[in-house]
Amino acid sequence: MQVFKPVADSQITLTELMIPSYSNFGGKIHGGIILSLMDKVAYVCAAKHSDGYCITASIDVVNFLAPVEVGELVSLMASVNYVGNTSMIIGIRVISENLKTHVVKHTNTSYFTMVAIGDDNRPKQVPGLTLGSQDDIRRFSQAMHRKELKDTYKKEEAELKKVYDRDSFLEVLQNERCQISL
């Protein structure tokens, strides 16, 4: 019997105040702090869905859309967008709120691929996903599409490594900002 869980059962929000020790040399919150919080919320979301330990397998596209300031409240909202056999794609939306002005801004969106690990330290099967809203269906479909694009990119990258032709690569590089010194 296959087990399915609703998306809502594992959705989670992590909220944290940004303190001065989190800032970088420019006075903004260091990107590594945001990435660490994203990894935490992805882990909790995946662990809730899989009922166990999970590891981060990959992070797809982390765009820093707006800076986060010291004193702002950052909220990270995570949801299982897609499940495979042992993996899950966790969508994360990050917003920050200025507590004085109440201005809210969208600062990041990212997708973490998490793999469930069993007691034998091997990947274990995860429950299927019950899609209960139009947003759930859209997110699942978009995740499938991103997964297909990622697989295509991996194949093309491997092909590029196989068919290295020095002259054609040098031709492509002529209009780039690089200098060749062999």
Steps between C-alpha positions, in 0.01 A plus 500: 500500500642835394490786752417858398518817708341839434734789421363694800616231746866592456484872420703704743597860569820593680526860623811662640610849596810618312762613752823699451725192521329370182612799292771509235756773430237702315268506800241269342417148616759257367370272224645199680271565796197498269624180330548332837145590606369374165679168553346470847145565384545264202622228736206538740246502217654189339539320834133563582391359163732197510473433874876487538847628433571674168806638326536789257581361155493825302394861506351642183535869434532731796425852383554781746219733393530762774741561789401414855579760765602458863186523716267352240292192566566228241243229432579193294200303372567146380277252324548163332446582133589162348586146610691232318576157640749605770531872433289808553522847352437759765396847384608784726381859495682753719355833603627768735302754697622830634349512849491882508347570159321165453637484143514139385725393213557172319874434530559144373342199336678168469446130450683243712512134402498291816550123524345291778746271678393182678640335812741306277649832377364439149238702314149396598168539322296807587121527511324622188352847496130582513442815295208681659499836324569664167824641648608147600437375146683799347800459731522125434482556122757780509734285709468219246590745224802639693613139563480422127696816416763409759535149352534647149764745623699217663496302175607801294778581746630141481487516120701825498774331699513211253520704180765753590624661180773751580450715189123536539538584869764762420270650237214528750730669752616775260222740601517424871690683772778248532860472398665177394863447591610149414 
